[in-house]
Amino acid sequence: MASIESVHRPLINFGDNIPQDIYVDVSNVYSSMKNNLGVFLRAIENGQLLNRRIAFGSKVTPDLCDWERQFQSFGYQTRCEIRPSDDYESMVDDCLAAHIYRITLRTSEKVRIIVVSGDGNQKNSTAVGIYDAILMALMYGISVTVWGWNGITSNN
């Protein structure tokens, strides 16, 4: 996972006032960044015009959990999969991909999509994954920026 030192300064500033949708796969970010989550998110947002900001994750109870509180305190909506306590997430990537498809197919406005995911793989479920959704968005002319981590990011 990236260290906070590697994201302490803005990396990309498009400067074109195209609104950005930011989609975060919490399971691949939160464990490493929870103590510096605000710094990390602001580095990604980088003063750009923001549209939607959504964090996708899972939890074992319907109660509000720590990661939801933290992301919400920074203005993010949260989408959660309720899962058995002895099981891994299974639909988080699918939910994130569904939002990318939705924006791709339903919007006529200019938008840039930023995806923050440590894996981006397609093994987490039986449905299509983030990779296919990003390809479709690109085919529709939507600009996509992907934040990932060397060593655990999907080979796709």
Backbone torsions as a table, in degrees:
resi	resn	phi	psi	omega
1	MET	NA	147.0	-179.8
2	ALA	-64.4	145.0	174.4
3	SER	-87.5	159.2	-178.4
4	ILE	-63.2	-28.4	178.8
5	GLU	-61.6	-30.2	-177.2
6	SER	-79.7	-5.9	179.5
7	VAL	-126.0	19.7	-175.2
8	HIS	-74.9	-14.4	178.5
9	ARG	-129.9	154.8	-178.6
10	PRO	-58.8	135.9	179.8
11	LEU	-99.9	-37.8	-178.4
12	ILE	-137.4	128.3	170.8
13	ASN	-129.8	107.6	-174.4
14	PHE	-72.9	-31.0	175.8
15	GLY	61.9	23.4	-175.7
16	ASP	-114.6	5.3	177.9
17	ASN	58.4	25.8	171.5
18	ILE	-83.9	125.3	-178.1
19	PRO	-64.4	144.6	-177.4
20	GLN	-112.0	137.6	168.7
21	ASP	-101.3	126.6	179.1
22	ILE	-113.0	124.2	179.7
23	TYR	-119.8	121.1	-175.3
24	VAL	-114.9	127.6	171.1
25	ASP	-86.3	101.7	-171.9
26	VAL	-59.5	-39.5	-175.3
27	SER	-60.7	-24.3	-179.1
28	ASN	-97.1	0.8	-177.1
29	VAL	-123.3	-47.6	-164.6
30	TYR	-61.7	-42.6	-175.5
31	SER	-61.4	-32.8	-179.6
32	SER	-92.0	-25.4	-172.5
33	MET	-111.6	2.8	-171.5
34	LYS	-59.0	-31.2	179.4
35	ASN	-80.3	-16.0	-179.8
36	ASN	-131.8	31.3	-173.7
37	LEU	-60.1	-41.9	-179.6
38	GLY	-60.6	-43.7	178.5
39	VAL	-62.2	-44.5	-180.0
40	PHE	-61.8	-48.3	-178.5
41	LEU	-65.5	-39.8	179.5
42	ARG	-66.4	-33.1	176.2
43	ALA	-64.3	-39.3	178.4
44	ILE	-69.3	-44.9	-178.7
45	GLU	-68.1	-38.8	172.2
46	ASN	48.2	40.2	175.5
47	GLY	69.8	12.2	-179.0
48	GLN	-77.5	164.3	173.2
49	LEU	-71.0	119.8	-174.6
50	LEU	-104.1	141.0	177.6
51	ASN	-107.7	-89.9	177.8
52	ARG	-104.4	141.7	173.8
53	ARG	-131.9	114.6	-175.7
54	ILE	-132.0	132.7	175.2
55	ALA	-106.4	128.8	-178.6
56	PHE	-110.3	132.5	179.3
57	GLY	-161.9	-168.2	179.5
58	SER	-136.3	163.5	178.4
59	LYS	-157.7	168.2	-175.3
60	VAL	-99.9	-11.2	176.6
61	THR	-131.3	160.1	178.0
62	PRO	-75.2	-8.0	179.7
63	ASP	-67.0	154.1	176.1
64	LEU	-62.9	128.6	-178.2
65	CYS	-105.8	173.1	-175.1
66	ASP	-56.5	-46.0	-176.8
67	TRP	-65.6	-35.8	178.2
68	GLU	-63.1	-46.1	179.2
69	ARG	-58.3	-45.1	-178.5
70	GLN	-64.6	-48.5	-179.7
71	PHE	-63.4	-41.5	178.9
72	GLN	-63.0	-34.7	178.8
73	SER	-65.9	-20.4	176.7
74	PHE	-100.4	13.3	174.1
75	GLY	88.1	13.3	179.9
76	TYR	-92.4	140.5	166.4
77	GLN	-76.8	155.6	177.2
78	THR	-124.7	142.7	175.9
79	ARG	-126.0	125.2	-172.7
80	CYS	-125.1	142.1	169.3
81	GLU	-98.5	128.4	172.6
82	ILE	-88.1	124.2	-175.6
83	ARG	-128.7	158.6	174.4
84	PRO	-61.1	147.8	-176.2
85	SER	-64.2	-22.3	-178.9
86	ASP	-101.0	18.5	-175.8
87	ASP	-128.1	157.1	175.1
88	TYR	-86.9	166.3	175.5
89	GLU	-61.4	151.9	178.0
90	SER	-132.4	-17.1	-174.2
91	MET	-123.9	7.1	-176.8
92	VAL	-65.1	-49.7	178.7
93	ASP	-60.7	-38.5	180.0
94	ASP	-64.1	-41.2	179.1
95	CYS	-64.8	-43.2	177.2
96	LEU	-62.0	-45.7	179.0
97	ALA	-61.6	-40.1	179.5
98	ALA	-60.5	-38.9	177.7
99	HIS	-66.5	-38.0	177.1
100	ILE	-64.2	-45.1	176.5
101	TYR	-59.3	-43.9	-177.9
102	ARG	-60.0	-47.7	178.8
103	ILE	-64.0	-43.1	-179.0
104	THR	-59.9	-44.3	-173.8
105	LEU	-88.2	-21.2	-173.1
106	ARG	-108.7	-9.3	-174.9
107	THR	-104.6	140.2	172.8
108	SER	-107.8	-6.6	179.7
109	GLU	-81.5	156.8	174.6
110	LYS	-73.1	133.9	178.9
111	VAL	-149.8	150.6	173.5
112	ARG	-115.8	136.0	179.2
113	ILE	-106.7	129.9	174.1
114	ILE	-114.1	123.4	-179.9
115	VAL	-111.7	126.5	177.4
116	VAL	-114.0	106.9	-176.4
117	SER	-151.0	133.3	179.8
118	GLY	-80.2	-17.3	-178.2
119	ASP	-122.2	-54.1	-179.3
120	GLY	64.2	19.5	-176.8
121	ASN	-85.7	177.8	-178.6
122	GLN	-115.7	13.9	-176.6
123	LYS	-90.1	-4.9	-175.2
124	ASN	-78.8	-8.2	-176.5
125	SER	-162.1	-176.1	178.7
126	THR	-95.6	-10.9	-178.0
127	ALA	-90.3	-179.9	178.6
128	VAL	-69.2	154.5	-176.5
129	GLY	-107.8	-170.8	-177.1
130	ILE	-61.4	-40.0	-177.0
131	TYR	-56.1	-48.9	179.8
132	ASP	-63.9	-38.7	179.3
133	ALA	-64.1	-41.3	178.4
134	ILE	-64.8	-43.2	177.8
135	LEU	-58.1	-43.1	-179.9
136	MET	-65.3	-43.2	178.3
137	ALA	-58.7	-43.4	178.5
138	LEU	-62.7	-40.2	178.5
139	MET	-63.8	-28.3	178.2
140	TYR	-88.9	7.8	175.5
141	GLY	83.0	14.0	178.4
142	ILE	-87.4	133.8	176.9
143	SER	-75.4	131.6	-179.7
144	VAL	-128.0	130.4	173.1
145	THR	-115.2	131.1	-179.0
146	VAL	-114.8	127.0	171.8
147	TRP	-101.6	124.2	178.9
148	GLY	-142.3	-176.9	-176.9
149	TRP	-126.6	128.3	179.9
150	ASN	-59.7	133.0	177.4
151	GLY	101.6	-26.4	178.3
152	ILE	-126.7	-1.6	178.2
153	THR	-75.2	144.1	179.1
154	SER	-54.5	144.1	176.3
155	ASN	-64.6	-17.5	177.0
156	ASN	-72.3	NA	NA
